[in-house]
Amino acid sequence: MSNGHAPGPLPPAYGEGPGDVARIAAANGHARAPRTVAALCEQFAPVCASAVDPLEIASALELEGLGDQAAKQRYGFRDVFALAQDMYFRVPREPAEPAEPPDPWDGSPWRPALHSLLYALPGICFPAAVGLLIGPGVEVALIVALIVAWSMGQGLAYLGYTRLGRTMDTGQARRVLRLGLAVGLAVVALAMVVTGRVVHTPTSALAFGAGEGVYMLGAGAAMVLGAEVWLLLALAPGVLASAAFLVLGRPPHLQHLTWWALAATPVVALVIAVVCTRSTGRREGELFQADEWLGALPAVGFGVVAAGLLIFPVAAGPDGHGGINVGALLAALPLSLSMGAAEATLLWYRRRVQGLLRTTNQIRTFGSRSRVILLAATAMYLAATVALMALTVVVAARTGLVHPRLEYLPQLVAYLILAAAMFLSLMLLAFGSRIFPLVAGACALAFQIACRDFGVLTQIVAVTDLLLAVGGFAAIVLSRTARHAYY
């Protein structure tokens, strides 16, 4: 836009007299230009109503062939900019609503349900394996393996999603995941070797613990890259063989076959992860970025804390001094299944808050409404968890595995409170607040360990305090608009 000329080829007589607008209008297929400014405002009403300054209107006028000469001779203004300024103040501002942006959280509605199965199905392997694992330190080896694998899996997922979110380059994410997978496997192997040396655990238990870690790390890498369906193939041998072994009453002649099937699951999961993380094309971007790997440390620490909060009541027993904690065992499976519900609820929460950002122009209003959405999301997740717990109890009772008693109820309530606290902690982690959930969870776990003599009462007090802490912190942090603008 300069000297009254629009870009592109123009008729020879453009800008030389009062007939230029008529000629341009005819060339563009438009009717003769209006004689009055009011009529011109009516013709350009959509442009004038949505313009943020007069320059936009001047650009539109010039684009239609109305230059400085026409503005002066037809409408009495010194140039097209003066005419545009007059039109800008004549027409009230009514900006058009922007087009609805694409939903960044759009995905398959079945993916969270599939994740639930992938989290919960490995639990079938544990009852079968326990009957095959005999010797000192078996429980210690399994707990160590679960804690290490869970924490390494959290860190691996953080690395993959962070690199994928930063670069939108799947190739770079694959390379980072492959390196993280190698590091995680080395840590799991080291943990099993140290455990075997310290508590003299049988080789079979160490092998099962290592396989548990291999599966969780392989599954974590595959899930980041969207290969969840393939993981069902990896789970099939171990889950089906374990289920058959349990249903048939653990027959001795099926022990070796069950062992081979259990061993096949982590091997297949690792193969899937290696194939998925194979990078193709040019290798761009640094493989090791210090901020990403340092940022993964809080995720690893939270994995340790979360696993400890879930496992400690099982290991400590109902009175804090060992024994079978049936209530904790009943709660473990539905909590694993509820992770899919947590994922679906988080997506629901993100969509609602993003919609609130687009429709609210008052920070205080956004804060209050976002807290209502957070409360609704927590209630939705708890409702799903309660339903899963009730279903687990009914199935366990119908199959004769457990005879429900009222004494299990406090333990189930404790785990329900823990589920709410973990859900809010995961919400904070998803929005970049990683230190507070880690510290709060570590304090709750330390309190449970120190006061384990009081049994389930200690757990209820610890997880209730944890829920209040992370819930209050989430209500403050997640009500800020800036937090949702970057995550």
C-alpha positions in Angstrom: 0.0 0.0 0.0 1.8 3.1 -1.2 0.9 6.2 -3.3 -2.7 5.0 -3.5 -1.9 1.9 -5.5 -3.0 -1.7 -4.7 -0.7 -4.6 -5.4 -1.0 -6.5 -8.6 -1.8 -5.5 -12.2 -4.0 -2.4 -12.5 -5.9 -0.7 -15.4 -3.8 2.0 -17.1 -6.1 4.9 -16.1 -6.1 4.0 -12.4 -5.6 7.0 -10.1 -5.8 9.6 -12.9 -9.4 10.9 -12.4 -12.8 10.6 -10.9 -13.7 7.7 -13.2 -11.1 5.3 -11.7 -13.4 3.9 -9.1 -16.1 3.1 -11.6 -13.6 1.4 -13.9 -12.0 -0.7 -11.1 -15.4 -1.6 -9.8 -16.5 -2.8 -13.3 -13.3 -4.7 -13.7 -13.8 -6.5 -10.4 -17.4 -7.3 -11.1 -18.7 -4.8 -8.5 -21.5 -2.2 -8.8 -20.6 1.5 -9.2 -19.0 2.9 -6.0 -21.3 4.8 -3.7 -21.5 8.6 -3.8 -21.7 9.2 -0.1 -19.5 8.1 2.8 -22.5 6.6 4.6 -23.2 4.4 1.6 -19.6 3.5 1.5 -19.7 2.5 5.2 -22.7 0.3 4.5 -20.9 -1.4 1.6 -17.7 -2.0 3.8 -19.6 -2.6 7.0 -18.1 -6.1 7.8 -14.6 -4.6 7.3 -15.3 -1.5 9.4 -17.0 -3.4 12.2 -14.1 -5.8 12.7 -11.2 -3.4 12.0 -8.8 -2.8 14.9 -7.6 0.5 13.4 -8.3 2.7 10.3 -5.4 1.1 8.4 -7.4 -2.1 7.9 -10.2 -0.1 6.2 -7.7 1.8 4.1 -6.2 -1.4 2.9 -9.7 -2.8 2.0 -10.5 0.4 0.1 -7.3 0.3 -1.9 -7.8 -3.4 -2.6 -11.1 -2.5 -4.2 -9.4 0.2 -6.3 -10.4 3.3 -4.3 -7.2 5.5 -4.1 -6.3 9.0 -3.0 -7.7 10.7 -6.1 -11.1 9.1 -5.6 -11.1 9.8 -1.9 -10.4 13.5 -2.7 -12.7 14.1 -5.7 -15.6 11.8 -4.8 -15.7 12.1 -1.0 -13.8 15.3 -0.2 -11.0 13.8 1.9 -7.3 14.6 1.3 -6.4 10.9 0.9 -7.7 7.4 1.4 -6.3 7.3 5.0 -8.4 10.2 6.1 -11.5 8.6 4.5 -10.7 5.3 6.3 -10.4 7.1 9.6 -13.8 8.8 9.2 -15.4 5.4 8.3 -13.7 3.8 11.3 -15.4 6.3 13.7 -18.7 6.1 12.0 -19.2 2.3 12.3 -19.5 0.8 15.8 -17.0 -1.9 16.6 -18.5 -5.4 16.3 -15.6 -7.7 15.7 -16.5 -11.1 14.2 -15.9 -14.1 16.4 -12.8 -16.0 15.4 -13.1 -19.4 14.0 -13.1 -22.2 16.5 -9.5 -23.4 16.9 -8.8 -27.1 16.4 -9.0 -29.1 19.6 -5.4 -30.0 20.6 -6.7 -32.7 23.0 -8.8 -34.5 20.4 -8.2 -38.2 20.2 -9.8 -41.6 20.2 -12.4 -41.9 23.0 -11.3 -45.5 23.4 -7.6 -44.7 24.1 -8.1 -44.0 27.9 -10.1 -47.3 28.2 -7.3 -49.1 26.4 -4.8 -47.6 28.8 -6.9 -48.8 31.7 -6.6 -52.4 30.5 -2.8 -52.0 29.9 -2.4 -50.7 33.5 -4.6 -53.4 35.1 -4.0 -56.6 33.1 -0.5 -57.2 34.4 -2.0 -57.5 37.8 -3.4 -60.9 36.8 0.2 -62.1 36.5 1.1 -61.4 40.2 -1.2 -64.1 41.8 0.1 -66.7 39.4 3.7 -65.7 40.0 3.4 -65.6 43.8 2.6 -69.3 43.8 5.7 -70.0 41.7 8.1 -67.8 43.7 9.3 -69.4 46.9 12.1 -68.3 49.1 13.4 -65.4 51.3 13.0 -61.9 50.1 10.5 -62.5 47.4 8.2 -59.8 48.5 11.1 -57.3 48.9 12.3 -58.1 45.3 8.8 -57.6 43.8 8.3 -54.3 45.7 11.7 -53.0 44.8 11.1 -53.9 41.1 7.7 -52.2 41.1 9.0 -49.0 42.7 12.0 -48.8 40.4 10.1 -49.6 37.3 7.3 -47.2 38.1 9.7 -44.3 38.8 11.7 -45.0 35.7 8.5 -45.2 33.7 7.4 -41.8 34.9 10.8 -40.3 33.9 10.7 -42.0 30.5 7.2 -40.7 29.7 8.3 -37.2 30.8 11.2 -37.3 28.4 9.2 -38.5 25.5 6.3 -36.2 25.9 8.5 -33.2 26.6 10.6 -33.7 23.4 7.5 -34.4 21.4 5.8 -31.3 22.7 8.8 -29.1 22.1 9.7 -30.1 18.6 6.6 -31.9 17.2 9.2 -34.2 15.7 8.5 -37.9 16.3 12.0 -38.8 15.1 13.6 -36.9 18.0 11.1 -38.3 20.5 12.0 -41.8 19.4 15.7 -41.2 19.8 15.2 -39.7 23.3 12.9 -42.6 24.3 15.4 -45.2 23.1 18.2 -43.6 25.2 15.8 -43.3 28.2 14.8 -46.9 27.8 18.4 -48.0 27.9 19.0 -46.0 31.0 15.9 -47.3 32.7 16.7 -50.9 31.9 20.2 -50.4 33.4 18.7 -49.0 36.6 16.3 -51.9 36.9 19.0 -54.5 36.4 21.2 -52.8 39.0 18.4 -52.6 41.5 17.7 -56.4 41.1 21.4 -57.2 41.5 21.7 -55.1 44.7 18.4 -56.6 46.0 19.7 -60.1 45.4 22.9 -59.4 47.2 21.3 -57.8 50.2 18.3 -60.1 50.9 19.6 -63.2 49.1 16.5 -63.4 46.9 16.0 -66.5 44.7 17.0 -66.0 41.0 13.4 -66.7 39.9 12.1 -63.8 42.0 14.8 -61.5 40.6 14.0 -62.6 37.1 10.3 -61.9 37.6 11.1 -58.5 39.1 13.4 -57.6 36.2 10.7 -58.8 33.7 8.2 -56.5 35.5 10.6 -53.6 35.0 11.2 -54.4 31.4 7.5 -54.6 30.6 6.7 -51.3 32.3 9.5 -49.4 30.6 8.8 -51.0 27.2 5.1 -50.2 27.6 5.8 -46.6 28.6 7.9 -46.0 25.5 5.3 -47.6 23.2 2.4 -45.7 24.8 4.1 -42.3 24.2 4.3 -43.2 20.5 0.8 -44.4 20.3 1.5 -48.2 20.0 -1.0 -49.3 22.7 -2.7 -51.9 20.6 0.6 -53.7 20.1 1.0 -54.0 23.8 -2.1 -56.1 24.0 -0.2 -58.6 21.9 2.7 -58.5 24.4 0.3 -59.0 27.4 -1.5 -61.9 25.8 0.9 -64.8 26.7 1.5 -63.8 30.3 -2.1 -62.8 31.1 -3.8 -65.7 29.4 -1.4 -68.3 30.9 -1.7 -66.8 34.3 -5.5 -66.7 34.2 -5.6 -70.3 33.1 -3.1 -71.4 35.7 -5.2 -69.7 38.5 -8.6 -71.1 37.2 -7.2 -74.6 37.0 -6.0 -74.5 40.6 -2.3 -74.0 39.9 -1.6 -77.5 38.6 2.1 -78.4 38.9 2.4 -79.7 35.4 1.6 -76.2 34.0 4.2 -74.4 36.1 6.9 -74.4 33.4 4.5 -73.4 30.7 3.3 -70.5 32.9 6.9 -69.4 33.5 7.6 -69.3 29.8 4.5 -67.4 29.1 5.3 -64.9 31.9 8.8 -64.4 30.4 7.4 -63.9 26.9 5.4 -60.8 27.9 8.3 -58.5 28.8 10.4 -59.8 25.9 7.7 -59.0 23.4 7.0 -55.6 25.0 10.7 -54.8 24.8 10.8 -55.8 21.1 7.8 -53.5 20.4 9.5 -50.6 22.2 12.7 -51.1 20.3 10.9 -51.2 17.0 8.8 -48.1 17.9 11.8 -46.1 19.0 13.7 -46.8 15.8 14.5 -43.4 14.3 14.2 -42.9 10.5 15.5 -40.1 8.4 18.0 -37.4 9.3 19.0 -37.2 13.0 18.4 -33.5 13.9 18.4 -32.0 17.3 20.5 -32.8 20.4 19.9 -36.2 21.9 20.8 -35.1 25.4 19.4 -31.8 26.6 20.3 -31.1 30.3 17.0 -29.3 31.1 14.9 -32.2 29.9 16.8 -34.8 31.8 17.0 -32.6 35.0 13.2 -32.0 34.6 12.7 -35.7 34.5 14.1 -36.1 38.1 10.9 -34.8 39.8 8.9 -37.2 37.7 11.1 -40.1 38.8 10.8 -39.0 42.4 7.1 -38.7 42.2 7.0 -42.2 40.7 8.8 -43.5 43.8 6.5 -41.7 46.2 3.3 -42.7 44.4 4.4 -46.4 44.3 5.3 -46.2 48.0 1.9 -44.8 48.9 0.2 -47.5 47.0 2.3 -50.4 48.1 3.2 -49.7 51.7 -0.2 -50.5 53.2 -0.1 -53.8 51.3 3.4 -54.7 52.6 2.8 -53.4 56.1 -0.4 -55.3 56.6 -3.6 -54.2 58.3 -1.9 -53.4 61.6 1.4 -52.2 60.3 3.4 -55.3 61.1 3.0 -57.5 58.1 0.3 -59.9 57.1 -2.2 -60.0 54.3 -4.0 -56.7 53.8 -7.1 -57.9 51.9 -8.6 -54.4 51.8 -5.5 -53.0 50.2 -5.4 -55.8 47.7 -9.0 -55.2 46.8 -8.2 -51.5 46.2 -5.1 -52.0 44.1 -6.8 -53.3 40.9 -9.5 -50.6 40.7 -6.9 -47.9 41.2 -4.9 -49.3 38.3 -8.1 -49.4 36.2 -9.0 -45.9 37.3 -5.9 -44.5 35.5 -7.7 -44.6 32.3 -10.6 -42.7 33.8 -8.1 -40.2 35.1 -6.7 -39.7 31.7 -10.2 -39.2 30.1 -11.1 -36.8 32.9 -7.9 -34.8 32.4 -8.8 -34.4 28.7 -12.3 -33.3 29.6 -10.9 -30.8 32.0 -8.4 -29.4 29.5 -11.2 -28.9 26.9 -13.5 -27.1 29.4 -10.8 -24.8 30.6 -9.6 -23.9 27.1 -13.2 -23.1 26.2 -13.4 -20.9 29.3 -10.2 -19.1 28.2 -11.8 -18.2 24.9 -15.1 -17.0 26.3 -14.1 -15.2 29.5 -12.4 -11.8 29.6 -12.3 -11.3 33.4 -9.4 -12.9 35.3 -11.4 -13.2 38.5 -14.3 -14.9 36.7 -12.0 -17.3 35.0 -10.5 -18.2 38.4 -13.8 -19.0 40.1 -15.2 -20.9 37.1 -12.0 -22.9 36.6 -12.1 -24.0 40.2 -15.7 -25.3 39.7 -14.4 -27.2 36.6 -11.6 -28.7 38.7 -14.0 -29.8 41.4 -16.3 -31.3 38.8 -13.4 -33.2 37.2 -12.3 -34.6 40.6 -15.9 -35.7 41.3 -16.1 -37.4 37.9 -12.9 -39.3 38.6 -14.0 -40.3 42.1 -17.3 -41.6 40.8 -15.5 -43.8 38.2 -13.2 -45.1 40.9 -16.0 -45.9 43.3 -17.8 -47.8 40.6 -14.6 -49.8 39.8 -14.0 -50.5 43.5 -17.6 -51.8 43.9 -17.3 -53.9 40.7 -14.0 -55.4 42.0 -15.5 -56.3 45.4 -18.6 -57.9 43.7 -16.4 -60.0 41.3 -14.1 -61.1 44.1 -17.0 -62.1 46.2 -18.8 -64.0 43.4 -15.7 -65.9 42.4 -15.0 -66.8 46.0 -11.6 -65.1 46.1 -12.7 -62.8 49.0 -15.5 -62.7 51.5 -16.3 -59.0 51.9 -16.3 -57.8 55.5 -17.0 -54.4 57.0 -13.5 -54.3 58.4 -12.2 -53.8 54.8 -14.2 -50.6 54.4 -11.8 -48.2 56.1 -9.0 -49.5 53.9 -11.1 -49.0 50.8 -12.0 -45.4 51.9 -8.3 -44.7 52.5 -7.4 -45.8 49.0 -10.3 -43.8 47.6 -8.9 -40.6 49.3 -5.5 -41.5 48.0 -6.9 -41.9 44.5 -8.3 -38.3 44.7 -5.0 -37.0 45.9 -3.1 -38.8 43.2 -5.5 -37.5 40.5 -4.9 -33.9 41.6 -1.2 -34.5 41.8 -1.2 -35.8 38.3 -3.2 -32.7 37.2 -0.5 -30.5 38.7 2.3 -32.5 37.0 0.5 -32.2 33.7 0.5 -28.4 34.1 4.1 -28.1 35.0 3.9 -28.0 38.8 6.2 -30.9 39.8 7.9 -30.0 43.1 4.9 -29.5 45.4 3.2 -32.9 44.6 6.5 -34.6 45.1 7.2 -32.9 48.5 3.6 -33.4 49.8 3.6 -37.0 48.7 6.9 -37.7 50.4 5.7 -36.2 53.6 2.6 -38.3 53.6 4.6 -41.5 52.9 7.1 -40.6 55.7 4.2 -40.1 58.1 2.7 -43.5 57.2 6.0 -45.3 57.7 6.8 -43.6 61.0 3.3 -44.1 62.5 2.6 -47.5 60.9 1.7 -49.0 64.4 -1.7 -47.3 64.2 -2.6 -49.3 61.0 -5.2 -48.0 58.6 -5.9 -44.9 60.8 -2.4 -43.6 60.0 -3.1 -44.1 56.3 -6.4 -42.3 56.4 -4.8 -39.3 58.3 -1.8 -39.2 55.8 -3.8 -39.4 52.6 -6.5 -36.9 53.9 -3.8 -34.4 54.7 -2.2 -35.0 51.3 -5.6 -34.5 49.6 -6.2 -31.2 51.4 -2.6 -30.0 50.5 -2.6 -30.8 46.8 -6.3 -29.9 46.4 -5.7 -26.4 47.9 -2.6 -25.9 45.9 -4.3 -27.1 42.7 -7.2 -24.7 43.3 -4.7 -21.8 43.4 -2.3 -22.8 40.7 -4.8 -24.1 38.1 -7.0 -21.0 38.4 -4.3 -18.9 36.8 -4.7 -18.2 33.1 -1.0 -18.3 32.4 -0.8 -21.9 33.6 -3.3 -23.0 30.9 -1.6 -20.9 28.2 1.5 -22.9 28.1 0.4 -26.5 29.0 
